[in-house]
Amino acid sequence: MKKFTFAAASALALALAVPLVAQAGGHKGGGKHLEMLDTNGDGAVSRAEAEASYAELFGRIDTNADDFLTQAELKAGHEAHRAEMKAEWAGKREGRPAREPAADADPARAEAWKARKEERKAKMQTKAAERFAAFDTNSDGRWSKVEYTAHRLEHFTRLDTDADGNITAAEQEAARARMKERRGKWRDKPAGQ
């Protein structure tokens, strides 16, 4: 049960992070996601547009339509999104030659990398479980639409740096720059940190 909770919490963290990163232009193609959220076409995502998007996403993840999200539903939603992304990536790679694995790969180094990856995964799962519990305000082990929206709006508020209730193109670009900077610092860390 503990492994399932950790796995579900990890999936939860990714399921919650991916759509907002996409809105913020945090990956290639983020602009098309933003355009989908910008329903009035004014070039910015308003708080109301974000709330409507969150409600729609909540409905898709809530597969049993009980108006609550469990960790299992969040995990299933994440896995479905991941499958869609893999299919999209496979389509983009179609016709390209497959990458060859490095012939001189060091088995010891590969094992060390695998151990670090597992350690990082465990840390992410713990953080995700803590985050889920933090927004599960009534501690019933599931999120209501209000709890889910509150969690999602935290991200919206973080991106809305001028607090005007809209995420503009400039705010999206600033978020993208901050993400690239953090990613660069992470990559520059010495091994073991």
C-alpha positions as CSV (number, residue, x, y, z in Angstrom):
1,M,0.0,0.0,0.0
2,K,2.9,2.4,0.8
3,K,4.4,1.8,-2.6
4,F,1.1,2.6,-4.3
5,T,0.7,5.8,-2.2
6,F,4.2,6.9,-3.2
7,A,3.6,6.0,-6.9
8,A,0.2,7.8,-6.8
9,A,1.8,10.8,-5.2
10,S,4.5,10.9,-7.8
11,A,1.9,10.7,-10.5
12,L,0.0,13.4,-8.8
13,A,2.9,15.8,-8.8
14,L,3.5,15.3,-12.5
15,A,-0.2,15.4,-13.4
16,L,-0.5,18.7,-11.7
17,A,2.7,20.2,-13.0
18,V,2.5,19.3,-16.7
19,P,-0.6,21.3,-17.7
20,L,0.5,24.5,-16.0
21,V,4.0,24.2,-17.3
22,A,2.5,23.8,-20.8
23,Q,0.4,27.0,-20.2
24,A,3.4,28.9,-19.2
25,G,5.3,27.9,-22.3
26,G,7.7,25.7,-20.3
27,H,8.2,23.3,-23.1
28,K,8.1,23.4,-26.9
29,G,4.6,23.8,-28.0
30,G,3.5,25.7,-24.9
31,G,2.1,28.4,-27.0
32,K,-0.6,26.2,-28.5
33,H,-1.7,25.2,-25.0
34,L,-1.9,28.8,-24.0
35,E,-4.0,29.6,-27.1
36,M,-6.4,26.8,-26.0
37,L,-6.7,28.4,-22.5
38,D,-7.1,31.9,-23.9
39,T,-10.7,31.4,-24.8
40,N,-11.4,35.1,-25.5
41,G,-8.3,35.5,-27.7
42,D,-6.9,38.6,-25.9
43,G,-3.4,37.1,-25.6
44,A,-3.5,36.6,-21.8
45,V,-5.0,33.9,-19.6
46,S,-7.4,35.3,-17.1
47,R,-8.1,33.8,-13.7
48,A,-11.6,32.9,-14.9
49,E,-10.2,31.2,-18.0
50,A,-7.8,29.2,-15.8
51,E,-10.5,28.2,-13.4
52,A,-12.7,27.0,-16.3
53,S,-9.7,25.0,-17.6
54,Y,-9.1,23.5,-14.2
55,A,-12.8,22.5,-13.8
56,E,-12.7,20.9,-17.3
57,L,-9.5,19.0,-16.4
58,F,-11.0,17.9,-13.0
59,G,-14.0,16.4,-14.9
60,R,-11.7,14.5,-17.2
61,I,-9.6,13.1,-14.3
62,D,-12.7,12.3,-12.2
63,T,-13.4,9.1,-14.1
64,N,-16.1,7.8,-11.6
65,A,-17.9,11.2,-11.6
66,D,-18.2,11.4,-7.9
67,D,-16.9,15.0,-7.7
68,F,-13.7,13.9,-5.9
69,L,-10.2,13.0,-7.1
70,T,-8.4,10.2,-5.5
71,Q,-4.7,9.5,-5.9
72,A,-5.6,6.5,-8.1
73,E,-7.6,8.8,-10.5
74,L,-4.7,11.3,-10.5
75,K,-2.3,8.5,-11.4
76,A,-4.5,7.2,-14.1
77,G,-4.9,10.7,-15.5
78,H,-1.1,11.2,-15.5
79,E,-0.6,7.9,-17.2
80,A,-3.1,8.7,-19.9
81,H,-1.4,12.1,-20.5
82,R,1.9,10.4,-20.6
83,A,0.7,7.9,-23.2
84,E,-0.7,10.7,-25.4
85,M,2.7,12.5,-25.2
86,K,4.6,9.3,-26.1
87,A,2.4,8.7,-29.1
88,E,2.9,12.3,-30.2
89,W,6.7,12.0,-29.7
90,A,6.7,8.7,-31.6
91,G,4.9,10.4,-34.5
92,K,7.5,13.2,-34.6
93,R,10.3,10.6,-34.6
94,E,8.8,8.5,-37.3
95,G,11.2,8.2,-40.2
96,R,14.2,9.3,-38.2
97,P,17.0,6.8,-37.4
98,A,16.9,5.4,-33.9
99,R,19.6,6.5,-31.5
100,E,22.4,4.0,-30.9
101,P,23.3,3.3,-27.3
102,A,26.9,4.2,-26.4
103,A,29.1,1.2,-27.1
104,D,31.6,2.2,-24.3
105,A,29.0,2.6,-21.6
106,D,30.5,2.1,-18.1
107,P,28.4,-0.5,-16.2
108,A,29.4,1.0,-12.8
109,R,28.5,4.5,-13.9
110,A,25.2,3.2,-15.3
111,E,24.4,1.5,-11.9
112,A,25.3,4.7,-10.0
113,W,23.0,6.7,-12.3
114,K,20.2,4.2,-11.7
115,A,20.6,4.4,-7.9
116,R,20.5,8.3,-8.1
117,K,17.4,8.1,-10.3
118,E,15.6,5.8,-7.8
119,E,16.6,8.1,-4.9
120,R,15.3,11.1,-6.7
121,K,12.1,9.3,-7.5
122,A,11.6,8.4,-3.8
123,K,12.1,12.0,-2.8
124,M,9.6,13.2,-5.5
125,Q,7.0,10.7,-4.3
126,T,7.4,11.9,-0.7
127,K,7.1,15.5,-1.7
128,A,4.0,14.8,-3.8
129,A,2.3,12.9,-0.9
130,E,3.0,15.9,1.3
131,R,1.6,18.3,-1.2
132,F,-1.5,16.1,-1.7
133,A,-2.0,16.1,2.1
134,A,-1.5,19.8,2.3
135,F,-4.4,20.6,-0.1
136,D,-6.6,17.8,1.3
137,T,-8.0,20.3,3.8
138,N,-10.5,17.9,5.4
139,S,-8.0,15.0,5.4
140,D,-10.4,12.6,3.7
141,G,-7.8,11.2,1.3
142,R,-9.3,12.8,-1.8
143,W,-9.6,16.2,-3.3
144,S,-12.8,18.0,-3.9
145,K,-13.1,20.4,-6.9
146,V,-12.5,23.3,-4.4
147,E,-9.3,21.7,-3.1
148,Y,-8.1,20.9,-6.6
149,T,-8.8,24.4,-7.8
150,A,-7.1,26.0,-4.8
151,H,-4.0,23.9,-5.6
152,R,-4.0,24.8,-9.3
153,L,-4.6,28.5,-8.6
154,E,-1.5,28.6,-6.4
155,H,0.5,28.0,-9.6
156,F,-1.6,30.6,-11.5
157,T,-0.8,33.2,-8.7
158,R,2.9,32.4,-8.9
159,L,2.9,33.1,-12.6
160,D,0.8,36.2,-12.3
161,T,3.7,38.3,-11.0
162,D,1.9,41.7,-11.3
163,A,-1.2,40.3,-9.5
164,D,-3.6,41.7,-12.1
165,G,-5.5,38.4,-12.5
166,N,-4.0,37.7,-15.9
167,I,-1.0,35.8,-17.1
168,T,0.4,37.8,-20.0
169,A,2.9,36.8,-22.7
170,A,5.6,38.7,-20.8
171,E,4.8,36.8,-17.6
172,Q,4.9,33.5,-19.5
173,E,8.3,34.4,-21.0
174,A,9.6,35.4,-17.5
175,A,8.4,32.0,-16.2
176,R,10.1,30.2,-19.1
177,A,13.4,32.1,-18.4
178,R,13.2,31.2,-14.7
179,M,12.6,27.6,-15.5
180,K,15.6,27.5,-17.9
181,E,17.8,29.1,-15.3
182,R,16.8,26.6,-12.7
183,R,17.3,23.8,-15.1
184,G,20.7,25.1,-16.0
185,K,21.7,25.3,-12.3
186,W,20.5,21.8,-11.7
187,R,22.6,20.5,-14.7
188,D,25.7,22.3,-13.4
189,K,25.6,20.7,-10.0
190,P,28.4,18.3,-9.1
191,A,27.4,14.6,-8.8
192,G,25.9,13.7,-5.4
193,Q,24.3,17.1,-4.7
